[in-house]
Amino acid sequence: MTNSQRAARRRAIAALVFAFSILGCQKSPPTSPSDLMTGIVVYEHADYVGESAHITSDVKDLKDFKGPCERFSSGFDGSSEVQHQWDDCVSSIRVAAGWRAALYRDDDFHGDRLDVPADVPNLRFAMGRCDKGGFNDCVTSIRVFRP
């Protein structure tokens, strides 16, 4: 083996070690139903992409649940505030084995309802009357049912 071949081999090994060390350090929510043991995981985008939140109990209003979507509000004094929340920000959902969820369009478990007994990779294709299609970005409250 020549010096240039050895150098190329060392660079390739170093690149692999670096790639595996980066991947091993990342913390993420469960990525498949077999990894998810309890509750549900909601995702910001379709196909389980973007920020996520693991939910194991009912959420009456996703406005109170810190999330990736920004909402701006203005005060009477002209001040403005940015809130980061999950309201109208869910596009896909994973469900642990034996668990199920009910998604609601309005707070306090009112409005249109979508029962979710299994993973839904894209809420746009779920039955619903959301402006963005199906139930995509229209979830405001969630009930979670244990086995």
DSSP file (Angstrom, degrees, kcal/mol; ACC not computed):
  #  RESIDUE AA STRUCTURE BP1 BP2  ACC     N-H-->O    O-->H-N    N-H-->O    O-->H-N    TCO  KAPPA ALPHA  PHI   PSI    X-CA   Y-CA   Z-CA
    1    1 A M              0   0    0      0, 0.0     2,-0.1     0, 0.0     0, 0.0   0.000 360.0 360.0 360.0 132.9    0.0    0.0    0.0
    2    2 A T     >  -     0   0    0      1,-0.1     4,-2.3     4,-0.0     5,-0.2  -0.319 360.0-107.8 -81.8 166.8    1.4    3.4   -1.0
    3    3 A N  H  > S+     0   0    0      1,-0.2     4,-2.3     2,-0.2     5,-0.2   0.878 120.4  51.7 -60.7 -39.1    1.6    6.5    1.2
    4    4 A S  H  > S+     0   0    0      2,-0.2     4,-2.2     1,-0.2    -1,-0.2   0.874 109.3  50.0 -68.9 -35.7   -1.2    8.2   -0.7
    5    5 A Q  H  > S+     0   0    0      2,-0.2     4,-2.4     1,-0.2    -2,-0.2   0.907 111.3  48.8 -67.2 -40.9   -3.5    5.1   -0.3
    6    6 A R  H  X S+     0   0    0     -4,-2.3     4,-2.5     2,-0.2    -2,-0.2   0.909 111.3  49.8 -63.7 -41.2   -2.8    5.0    3.5
    7    7 A A  H  X S+     0   0    0     -4,-2.3     4,-2.2     2,-0.2    -2,-0.2   0.908 111.3  48.8 -64.0 -41.7   -3.5    8.7    3.8
    8    8 A A  H  X S+     0   0    0     -4,-2.2     4,-2.2     1,-0.2    -1,-0.2   0.896 111.3  50.4 -64.5 -39.7   -6.8    8.3    1.8
    9    9 A R  H  X S+     0   0    0     -4,-2.4     4,-2.3     2,-0.2    -2,-0.2   0.912 109.7  50.1 -65.6 -41.9   -7.7    5.4    4.1
   10   10 A R  H  X S+     0   0    0     -4,-2.5     4,-2.6     1,-0.2    -2,-0.2   0.896 110.5  50.4 -63.1 -40.0   -7.0    7.4    7.2
   11   11 A R  H  X S+     0   0    0     -4,-2.2     4,-2.2     2,-0.2    -1,-0.2   0.906 110.6  49.3 -64.0 -41.1   -9.2   10.3    6.0
   12   12 A A  H  X S+     0   0    0     -4,-2.2     4,-2.0     2,-0.2    -2,-0.2   0.911 112.8  46.6 -64.7 -42.7  -12.0    7.9    5.2
   13   13 A I  H  X S+     0   0    0     -4,-2.3     4,-2.6     2,-0.2    -2,-0.2   0.916 112.0  50.9 -65.7 -42.9  -11.8    6.3    8.7
   14   14 A A  H  X S+     0   0    0     -4,-2.6     4,-2.3     1,-0.2    -2,-0.2   0.890 109.3  51.3 -61.8 -39.4  -11.6    9.7   10.3
   15   15 A A  H  X S+     0   0    0     -4,-2.2     4,-2.5     2,-0.2    -1,-0.2   0.907 111.0  47.8 -65.0 -41.5  -14.7   10.8    8.4
   16   16 A L  H  X S+     0   0    0     -4,-2.0     4,-2.6     2,-0.2     5,-0.2   0.920 111.3  50.0 -64.8 -44.2  -16.7    7.8    9.5
   17   17 A V  H  X S+     0   0    0     -4,-2.6     4,-2.1     1,-0.2    -2,-0.2   0.918 112.5  48.1 -60.6 -43.3  -15.6    8.2   13.1
   18   18 A F  H  X S+     0   0    0     -4,-2.3     4,-2.1    -5,-0.2    -2,-0.2   0.930 111.5  49.5 -62.8 -46.4  -16.7   11.8   13.0
   19   19 A A  H  X S+     0   0    0     -4,-2.5     4,-2.3     1,-0.2    -2,-0.2   0.923 113.0  46.1 -61.2 -45.8  -20.1   11.0   11.4
   20   20 A F  H  X S+     0   0    0     -4,-2.6     4,-2.2     1,-0.2    -1,-0.2   0.853 110.8  53.2 -67.4 -33.9  -20.9    8.3   14.0
   21   21 A S  H  X S+     0   0    0     -4,-2.1     4,-0.9    -5,-0.2    -1,-0.2   0.888 110.3  47.6 -69.3 -36.3  -19.8   10.5   16.9
   22   22 A I  H >X S+     0   0    0     -4,-2.1     4,-0.7     2,-0.2     3,-0.6   0.940 114.2  46.3 -66.3 -47.5  -22.2   13.3   15.7
   23   23 A L  H >< S+     0   0    0     -4,-2.3     3,-0.7     1,-0.2    -2,-0.2   0.869 109.8  54.3 -64.2 -37.2  -25.1   10.9   15.2
   24   24 A G  H 3< S+     0   0    0     -4,-2.2    -1,-0.2     1,-0.2    -2,-0.2   0.726 105.7  53.4 -70.3 -21.6  -24.5    9.3   18.6
   25   25 A C  H << S+     0   0    0     -4,-0.9     2,-0.3    -3,-0.6    -1,-0.2   0.615  83.9 103.3 -89.5 -13.4  -24.7   12.6   20.4
   26   26 A Q    <<  -     0   0    0     -4,-0.7     2,-0.5    -3,-0.7    -3,-0.0  -0.522  59.1-151.0 -76.2 132.8  -28.0   13.8   19.0
   27   27 A K        +     0   0    0     -2,-0.3    -2,-0.1     0, 0.0    -3,-0.0  -0.880  27.7 160.0-100.5 134.6  -31.0   13.5   21.3
   28   28 A S        -     0   0    0     -2,-0.5     3,-0.1     1,-0.0    -2,-0.0  -0.966  41.1 -96.4-147.9 161.5  -34.3   13.0   19.6
   29   29 A P        -     0   0    0      0, 0.0     7,-0.1     0, 0.0    12,-0.0  -0.219  69.3 -61.3 -70.1 171.1  -37.8   11.7   20.4
   30   30 A P        -     0   0    0      0, 0.0    64,-0.0     0, 0.0     6,-0.0  -0.244  46.8-158.9 -53.8 141.2  -38.7    8.1   19.5
   31   31 A T        +     0   0    0      1,-0.1     3,-0.0    -3,-0.1     0, 0.0   0.528  67.6  26.1-105.5  -7.4  -38.3    7.5   15.8
   32   32 A S  S >> S-     0   0    0      1,-0.1     4,-1.4    62,-0.0     3,-1.4  -0.984  83.8-104.0-150.1 160.0  -40.5    4.5   15.3
   33   33 A P  T 34 S+     0   0    0      0, 0.0    64,-0.5     0, 0.0     3,-0.1   0.833 118.9  58.2 -55.7 -32.9  -43.5    2.9   17.0
   34   34 A S  T 34 S+     0   0    0      1,-0.2    62,-0.0    62,-0.1     0, 0.0   0.801 106.7  48.7 -69.3 -26.3  -41.2    0.2   18.6
   35   35 A D  T <4 S+     0   0    0     -3,-1.4     2,-0.7     1,-0.0    -1,-0.2   0.758  96.5  81.3 -79.6 -26.1  -39.2    3.0   20.3
   36   36 A L     <  +     0   0    0     -4,-1.4    61,-0.7     1,-0.2     3,-0.1  -0.723  49.6 168.0 -88.0 115.2  -42.3    4.7   21.7
   37   37 A M        +     0   0    0     -2,-0.7     2,-0.3     1,-0.2    -1,-0.2   0.734  61.4  28.5 -99.8 -26.6  -43.5    3.0   24.8
   38   38 A T  S    S-     0   0    0    108,-0.0    -1,-0.2    58,-0.0    17,-0.1  -0.979 104.3 -22.2-137.9 147.7  -46.0    5.5   26.1
   39   39 A G  S    S-     0   0    0     -2,-0.3    57,-2.6    17,-0.2     2,-0.3  -0.131  82.3 -60.5  66.2-148.4  -48.3    8.2   24.8
   40   40 A I  E     -AB  55  95A   0     15,-2.6    15,-2.9    55,-0.2     2,-0.4  -0.886  30.3-139.4-134.2 162.5  -48.0   10.0   21.5
   41   41 A V  E     -AB  54  94A   0     53,-2.2    53,-2.6    -2,-0.3     2,-0.3  -0.995  16.6-157.3-125.7 125.3  -45.5   12.2   19.8
   42   42 A V  E     -AB  53  93A   0     11,-2.3    11,-1.8    -2,-0.4     2,-0.3  -0.793   9.1-154.5-100.5 146.4  -46.7   15.2   17.7
   43   43 A Y  E     -AB  52  92A   0     49,-2.7    48,-2.8    -2,-0.3    49,-1.1  -0.910  20.7-134.4-124.0 148.4  -44.5   16.6   15.0
   44   44 A E  E    S+     0   0A   0      7,-2.4     2,-0.3    -2,-0.3     6,-0.2   0.830  89.9  30.6 -66.6 -35.4  -44.4   20.1   13.5
   45   45 A H  E >> S-A   49   0A   0      4,-2.4     4,-0.8     6,-0.3     3,-0.6  -0.768  94.8 -83.6-124.3 167.1  -44.3   18.8    9.9
   46   46 A A  G >4 S+     0   0    0     -2,-0.3     3,-0.6     1,-0.2    76,-0.2  -0.208 107.3  33.7 -63.2 159.6  -45.6   15.8    7.9
   47   47 A D  G 34 S-     0   0    0     74,-4.1    -1,-0.2    44,-0.2    75,-0.1   0.787 131.7 -69.0  60.9  31.8  -43.6   12.6    7.9
   48   48 A Y  G <4 S+     0   0    0     -3,-0.6     2,-0.3    73,-0.4    -1,-0.2   0.870  95.3 142.7  61.5  41.9  -42.4   13.0   11.5
   49   49 A V  E <<  +A   45   0A   0     -4,-0.8    -4,-2.4    -3,-0.6    -1,-0.2  -0.810  38.7  21.8-113.7 152.9  -40.1   16.0   10.6
   50   50 A G  E    S-     0   0A   0     -2,-0.3     0, 0.0    -6,-0.2     0, 0.0  -0.414 105.6 -11.9  91.9-167.3  -39.4   19.1   12.6
   51   51 A E  E     -     0   0A   0     -2,-0.1    -7,-2.4    -8,-0.1     2,-0.3  -0.262  68.0-164.9 -66.1 156.5  -39.8   19.7   16.3
   52   52 A S  E     -A   43   0A   0     -9,-0.2     2,-0.4    -8,-0.1    -9,-0.2  -0.933  14.3-154.8-141.6 162.2  -41.7   17.2   18.3
   53   53 A A  E     -A   42   0A   0    -11,-1.8   -11,-2.3    -2,-0.3     2,-0.6  -0.994  15.4-137.8-141.6 134.9  -43.3   16.8   21.7
   54   54 A H  E     -A   41   0A   0     -2,-0.4     2,-0.5   -13,-0.2   -13,-0.2  -0.824  25.1-169.7 -92.2 122.2  -44.0   13.6   23.7
   55   55 A I  E     +A   40   0A   0    -15,-2.9   -15,-2.6    -2,-0.6     3,-0.1  -0.959  22.4 163.6-120.7 126.8  -47.5   13.8   25.2
   56   56 A T        +     0   0    0     -2,-0.5     2,-0.3   -17,-0.2   -17,-0.2   0.393  66.5  38.0-121.1  -0.8  -48.7   11.3   27.8
   57   57 A S  S    S-     0   0    0     88,-0.0    88,-0.1    86,-0.0    -1,-0.1  -0.942  97.3 -68.9-144.8 167.1  -51.8   13.1   29.2
   58   58 A D        -     0   0    0     -2,-0.3     2,-0.5    86,-0.2    85,-0.2  -0.178  36.1-155.9 -58.7 145.4  -54.6   15.3   28.0
   59   59 A V  B     -D  142   0B   0     83,-2.9    83,-2.3     1,-0.1     3,-0.2  -0.965   5.3-168.9-124.7 111.6  -53.8   18.8   26.8
   60   60 A K  S    S+     0   0    0     -2,-0.5    48,-2.7     1,-0.3    49,-0.4   0.806  79.5  12.4 -71.5 -30.4  -56.8   21.2   27.0
   61   61 A D    >   -     0   0    0     46,-0.2     3,-1.9    47,-0.1    -1,-0.3  -0.869  57.8-156.9-152.9 113.3  -55.2   24.0   25.0
   62   62 A L  G >  S+     0   0    0     78,-3.2    24,-1.7    -2,-0.3     3,-1.1   0.584  89.7  78.3 -68.8  -8.3  -52.0   23.7   22.9
   63   63 A K  G 3  S+     0   0    0     77,-0.3    -1,-0.3     1,-0.2     4,-0.1   0.797  94.8  49.6 -64.9 -26.9  -51.6   27.4   23.2
   64   64 A D  G <  S+     0   0    0     -3,-1.9     2,-0.6     2,-0.1    -1,-0.2   0.385  94.4  86.6 -91.3   3.0  -50.3   26.7   26.7
   65   65 A F  S <  S-     0   0    0     -3,-1.1    21,-1.2    -4,-0.1    22,-0.2  -0.915  85.7-122.3-110.4 111.0  -47.9   24.0   25.5
   66   66 A K        +     0   0    0     -2,-0.6    19,-0.3    19,-0.2    -2,-0.1  -0.261  50.6 147.8 -57.5 129.6  -44.5   25.4   24.4
   67   67 A G        -     0   0    0     17,-0.3    19,-0.2     2,-0.2    -1,-0.1  -0.782  57.4 -83.6-150.5-168.8  -43.8   24.6   20.8
   68   68 A P  S    S+     0   0    0      0, 0.0     2,-0.4     0, 0.0    18,-0.1   0.642  89.1  92.9 -84.9 -16.6  -42.2   25.6   17.5
   69   69 A C  E     -G   85   0C   0     16,-1.6    16,-2.5     1,-0.0     2,-0.4  -0.637  67.1-138.6 -88.1 134.7  -44.9   27.9   16.0
   70   70 A E  E     -G   84   0C   0     -2,-0.4     2,-0.4    14,-0.2    14,-0.2  -0.732  17.6-174.1 -92.7 135.4  -44.8   31.6   16.7
   71   71 A R  E     -G   83   0C   0     12,-2.5    12,-2.9    -2,-0.4     2,-0.4  -0.997  12.3-149.2-126.1 133.5  -47.9   33.6   17.5
   72   72 A F  E     -G   82   0C   0     -2,-0.4     2,-0.3    10,-0.2    10,-0.2  -0.849  15.0-178.2-105.0 136.8  -47.8   37.3   17.8
   73   73 A S  E     -G   81   0C   0      8,-2.4     8,-2.8    -2,-0.4     2,-0.4  -0.975  13.8-145.1-132.5 149.9  -50.1   39.3   20.1
   74   74 A S  E     -G   80   0C   0     -2,-0.3     6,-0.2     6,-0.2     2,-0.2  -0.915   9.9-142.4-116.2 139.6  -50.4   43.0   20.7
   75   75 A G    >   -     0   0    0      4,-3.2     3,-1.6    -2,-0.4     6,-0.0  -0.483  30.4-107.1 -91.5 167.5  -51.2   44.8   23.9
   76   76 A F  T 3  S+     0   0    0      1,-0.3    -1,-0.1    -2,-0.2    -2,-0.0   0.757 119.0  60.5 -65.2 -24.4  -53.3   47.9   24.3
   77   77 A D  T 3  S-     0   0    0      2,-0.0    -1,-0.3     1,-0.0     3,-0.1   0.340 123.9-101.6 -86.2   7.5  -50.2   49.9   25.0
   78   78 A G  S <  S+     0   0    0     -3,-1.6    -2,-0.1     1,-0.3     2,-0.1   0.405  79.9 135.3  89.3  -2.5  -48.7   49.0   21.6
   79   79 A S        -     0   0    0     -5,-0.1    -4,-3.2     1,-0.0     2,-0.3  -0.384  40.3-151.5 -75.2 158.0  -46.4   46.4   22.9
   80   80 A S  E     -G   74   0C   0     -6,-0.2     2,-0.4    -3,-0.1    -6,-0.2  -0.956   7.0-162.3-131.2 153.6  -46.1   43.1   21.2
   81   81 A E  E     -G   73   0C   0     -8,-2.8    -8,-2.4    -2,-0.3     2,-0.5  -0.987  10.2-144.8-135.7 142.2  -45.3   39.6   22.4
   82   82 A V  E     -G   72   0C   0     -2,-0.4     2,-0.4   -10,-0.2   -10,-0.2  -0.933  16.6-167.5-108.2 128.7  -44.2   36.4   20.6
   83   83 A Q  E     -G   71   0C   0    -12,-2.9   -12,-2.5    -2,-0.5     2,-0.6  -0.935  12.0-149.0-114.6 139.4  -45.4   33.1   22.0
   84   84 A H  E     +G   70   0C   0     -2,-0.4   -17,-0.3   -14,-0.2     2,-0.3  -0.941  39.1 145.0-106.3 120.9  -44.1   29.7   20.9
   85   85 A Q  E     -G   69   0C   0    -16,-2.5   -16,-1.6    -2,-0.6   -19,-0.2  -0.883  57.5-121.7-149.4 173.6  -46.8   27.1   21.1
   86   86 A W    >   +     0   0    0    -24,-1.7     3,-1.5   -21,-1.2   -23,-0.2   0.457  64.9 126.6-100.7  -5.0  -48.2   23.9   19.5
   87   87 A D  T 3  S-     0   0    0    -25,-0.8    53,-0.2     1,-0.3    -2,-0.1  -0.341  90.6  -5.9 -59.3 129.0  -51.7   25.3   18.7
   88   88 A D  T 3  S+     0   0    0     51,-2.4    -1,-0.3     1,-0.1    52,-0.1   0.878 113.2 103.4  52.7  42.9  -52.5   24.8   15.1
   89   89 A C    <   +     0   0    0     -3,-1.5     2,-0.5    50,-0.5    -2,-0.1   0.249  42.6 107.3-137.0   9.9  -49.0   23.4   14.6
   90   90 A V        +     0   0    0     -4,-0.2    47,-2.3    49,-0.2    48,-0.4  -0.842  25.2 159.4-102.4 127.2  -49.3   19.6   14.4
   91   91 A S        +     0   0    0    -48,-2.8    32,-3.0    -2,-0.5    33,-0.4   0.573  66.4  17.7-120.5 -17.1  -48.8   17.9   11.0
   92   92 A S  E     -B   43   0A   0    -49,-1.1   -49,-2.7    30,-0.2    -1,-0.3  -0.980  62.0-162.0-151.5 161.6  -48.0   14.3   11.9
   93   93 A I  E     -BC  42 120A   0     27,-2.3    27,-2.9    -2,-0.3     2,-0.4  -0.999   8.8-153.9-149.8 140.0  -48.3   12.0   14.9
   94   94 A R  E     -B   41   0A   0    -53,-2.6   -53,-2.2    -2,-0.3     2,-0.4  -0.906  15.0-156.3-111.9 146.2  -46.9    8.7   16.3
   95   95 A V  E     -B   40   0A   0     -2,-0.4    24,-0.3   -55,-0.2   -55,-0.2  -0.984  16.4-123.8-126.9 128.9  -48.9    6.6   18.7
   96   96 A A    >   -     0   0    0    -57,-2.6     3,-1.9    -2,-0.4   -59,-0.1  -0.336  48.5 -81.3 -66.3 151.9  -47.4    4.0   21.1
   97   97 A A  T 3  S+     0   0    0    -61,-0.7    -1,-0.1   -64,-0.5     3,-0.1  -0.308 117.4  11.4 -56.6 130.1  -48.7    0.5   20.8
   98   98 A G  T 3  S+     0   0    0      1,-0.3    -1,-0.3    19,-0.2     2,-0.1   0.178 108.5 103.2  86.3 -17.4  -52.0    0.1   22.6
   99   99 A W    <   -     0   0    0     -3,-1.9    -1,-0.3   -60,-0.2     2,-0.3  -0.449  46.5-177.5 -89.3 166.8  -52.4    3.9   23.1
  100  100 A R  E     -E  145   0B   0     45,-1.7    45,-3.1    -2,-0.1     2,-0.3  -0.967   8.0-152.7-155.5 167.1  -54.7    6.1   21.1
  101  101 A A  E     -EF 144 116B   0     15,-2.3    15,-3.6    -2,-0.3     2,-0.4  -0.945  10.4-144.2-140.6 160.0  -55.6    9.8   20.9
  102  102 A A  E     -EF 143 115B   0     41,-2.4    41,-2.5    -2,-0.3     2,-0.4  -0.994  18.6-155.5-125.5 123.4  -58.4   12.1   20.0
  103  103 A L  E     -EF 142 114B   0     11,-3.0    11,-2.4    -2,-0.4     2,-0.4  -0.812   9.2-162.0 -99.5 138.3  -57.4   15.4   18.3
  104  104 A Y  E     -EF 141 113B   0     37,-2.8    36,-3.0    -2,-0.4    37,-1.6  -0.932  21.8-143.2-123.5 145.4  -59.8   18.4   18.5
  105  105 A R  E    S+     0   0B   0      7,-2.2     2,-0.2    -2,-0.4     6,-0.2   0.796  86.4  43.6 -74.3 -29.8  -60.0   21.5   16.5
  106  106 A D  E >> S- F   0 110B   0      4,-2.3     4,-0.6     6,-0.3     3,-0.6  -0.689  94.2 -89.9-115.3 167.9  -60.9   23.7   19.4
  107  107 A D  G >4 S+     0   0    0     -2,-0.2     3,-0.7     1,-0.2   -46,-0.2  -0.213 104.1  34.3 -70.3 166.0  -59.8   24.1   23.0
  108  108 A D  G 34 S-     0   0    0    -48,-2.7    -1,-0.2     1,-0.2   -47,-0.1   0.775 132.4 -67.4  56.7  30.7  -61.3   22.1   25.9
  109  109 A F  G <4 S+     0   0    0     -3,-0.6     2,-0.2   -49,-0.4    -1,-0.2   0.883 100.5 131.0  63.2  43.0  -61.9   19.1   23.6
  110  110 A H  E <<  +F  106   0B   0     -3,-0.7    -4,-2.3    -4,-0.6    -1,-0.2  -0.714  37.8  33.4-117.8 170.6  -64.5   20.8   21.4
  111  111 A G  E    S+     0   0B   0     -2,-0.2     0, 0.0    -6,-0.2     0, 0.0  -0.287 104.6   0.5  82.7-168.0  -65.1   21.1   17.7
  112  112 A D  E    S-     0   0B   0     -8,-0.1    -7,-2.2     1,-0.1     2,-0.4  -0.188  72.1-152.0 -53.4 145.1  -64.2   18.7   15.0
  113  113 A R  E     -F  104   0B   0     -9,-0.2     2,-0.4    -8,-0.1    -9,-0.2  -0.961  14.7-167.7-127.3 140.8  -62.6   15.5   16.3
  114  114 A L  E     -F  103   0B   0    -11,-2.4   -11,-3.0    -2,-0.4     2,-0.4  -0.981  15.5-145.6-127.2 118.8  -60.2   13.0   14.8
  115  115 A D  E     -F  102   0B   0     -2,-0.4   -13,-0.2   -13,-0.2    -2,-0.0  -0.695  13.5-165.6 -83.2 133.7  -59.6    9.7   16.5
  116  116 A V  E     +F  101   0B   0    -15,-3.6   -15,-2.3    -2,-0.4     4,-0.1  -0.871  23.4 159.9-125.7  96.0  -56.1    8.5   16.1
  117  117 A P  S    S+     0   0    0      0, 0.0     2,-0.3     0, 0.0   -19,-0.2   0.568  72.4  15.7 -89.8  -9.5  -55.5    4.8   17.0
  118  118 A A  S    S-     0   0    0    -17,-0.1   -22,-0.1     1,-0.1   -17,-0.1  -0.903 103.0 -51.6-152.2 175.3  -52.2    4.5   15.0
  119  119 A D        -     0   0    0    -24,-0.3   -25,-0.2    -2,-0.3    -1,-0.1  -0.171  40.6-162.5 -55.1 144.3  -49.5    6.6   13.4
  120  120 A V  B     -C   93   0A   0    -27,-2.9   -27,-2.3     1,-0.1     3,-0.2  -0.922   5.3-171.2-129.9 105.5  -50.5    9.4   11.0
  121  121 A P  S    S+     0   0    0      0, 0.0   -74,-4.1     0, 0.0   -73,-0.4   0.738  79.6  21.0 -71.6 -21.6  -47.6   10.5    8.8
  122  122 A N    >   -     0   0    0    -76,-0.2     3,-1.5   -75,-0.1   -30,-0.2  -0.827  57.6-165.4-151.7 107.8  -49.6   13.4    7.3
  123  123 A L  G >  S+     0   0    0    -32,-3.0    12,-3.0    -2,-0.3     3,-1.1   0.626  84.2  79.1 -68.4 -12.1  -52.7   15.0    8.9
  124  124 A R  G 3  S+     0   0    0    -33,-0.4    -1,-0.3     1,-0.2     4,-0.1   0.828  95.5  46.8 -61.7 -30.8  -53.4   16.8    5.6
  125  125 A F  G <  S+     0   0    0     -3,-1.5    -1,-0.2     8,-0.1     2,-0.2   0.380  91.8 101.6 -95.6   3.8  -54.9   13.5    4.4
  126  126 A A  S <  S-     0   0    0     -3,-1.1     2,-0.3     7,-0.2    10,-0.2  -0.574  89.9 -90.1 -83.4 152.2  -56.9   12.8    7.5
  127  127 A M  S    S+     0   0    0     -2,-0.2     2,-0.3     7,-0.1    -1,-0.1  -0.455  78.6 107.7 -65.2 125.3  -60.7   13.5    7.4
  128  128 A G        -     0   0    0     -2,-0.3     6,-0.5    -4,-0.1     7,-0.2  -0.957  68.7-113.5 177.0 171.3  -61.3   17.1    8.5
  129  129 A R  B     +h  134   0D   0     -2,-0.3     2,-0.2     4,-0.1     6,-0.1  -0.259  55.0 145.1-118.7  45.5  -62.3   20.5    7.4
  130  130 A C    >   -     0   0    0      4,-1.9     3,-1.8     1,-0.1     4,-0.2  -0.566  56.6-126.4 -82.6 147.0  -59.1   22.5    8.0
  131  131 A D  T 3  S+     0   0    0      1,-0.3    -1,-0.1    -2,-0.2     3,-0.1   0.792 113.8  51.2 -60.5 -27.9  -58.2   25.3    5.6
  132  132 A K  T 3  S-     0   0    0      4,-0.4    -1,-0.3     1,-0.2     3,-0.1   0.339 129.8 -84.0 -92.9   6.4  -54.8   23.6    5.2
  133  133 A G  S X  S-     0   0    0     -3,-1.8     3,-2.1     1,-0.3    -1,-0.2   0.315  84.3 -11.4 100.4 133.1  -56.4   20.3    4.4
  134  134 A G  B 3  S-h  129   0D   0     -6,-0.5    -4,-1.9     1,-0.3    -1,-0.3  -0.248 124.5 -35.6  54.5-119.2  -57.7   17.5    6.6
  135  135 A F  T >  S+     0   0    0    -12,-3.0     3,-1.5    -7,-0.2     4,-0.3   0.176  93.9 140.6-119.4  12.1  -56.6   18.1   10.2
  136  136 A N  T <  S-     0   0    0     -3,-2.1    -4,-0.4   -13,-0.6   -45,-0.2  -0.382  80.6  -8.8 -63.8 127.6  -53.2   19.6    9.3
  137  137 A D  T 3  S+     0   0    0    -47,-2.3    -1,-0.3    -2,-0.2   -46,-0.1   0.815 112.6  99.1  54.6  35.6  -52.2   22.5   11.5
  138  138 A C    <   +     0   0    0     -3,-1.5     2,-0.5   -48,-0.4    -2,-0.1   0.269  43.7 117.6-129.3   8.3  -55.7   22.6   13.0
  139  139 A V        +     0   0    0     -4,-0.3   -51,-2.4   -49,-0.3   -50,-0.5  -0.686  22.0 159.3 -87.6 127.1  -55.2   20.7   16.3
  140  140 A T        +     0   0    0    -36,-3.0   -78,-3.2    -2,-0.5     2,-0.3   0.644  65.9  22.1-117.2 -27.0  -55.9   22.8   19.5
  141  141 A S  E     - E   0 104B   0    -37,-1.6   -37,-2.8   -80,-0.2     2,-0.4  -0.986  62.9-160.3-142.3 155.5  -56.6   20.1   22.2
  142  142 A I  E     -DE  59 103B   0    -83,-2.3   -83,-2.9    -2,-0.3     2,-0.4  -0.997   7.3-158.8-139.6 132.6  -55.7   16.5   22.6
  143  143 A R  E     - E   0 102B   0    -41,-2.5   -41,-2.4    -2,-0.4     2,-0.5  -0.933  15.0-157.2-105.6 137.0  -57.0   13.6   24.7
  144  144 A V  E     - E   0 101B   0     -2,-0.4     2,-0.5   -43,-0.2   -86,-0.2  -0.961   2.9-157.8-118.0 129.0  -54.7   10.7   25.2
  145  145 A F  E     - E   0 100B   0    -45,-3.1   -45,-1.7    -2,-0.5  -106,-0.1  -0.919   7.7-145.2-113.0 127.6  -56.0    7.2   26.1
  146  146 A R              0   0    0     -2,-0.5   -47,-0.1   -47,-0.2   -48,-0.1  -0.480 360.0 360.0 -85.0 156.8  -53.9    4.6   27.8
  147  147 A P              0   0    0      0, 0.0    -1,-0.1     0, 0.0   -48,-0.1   0.509 360.0 360.0 -67.5 360.0  -54.2    0.9   27.2
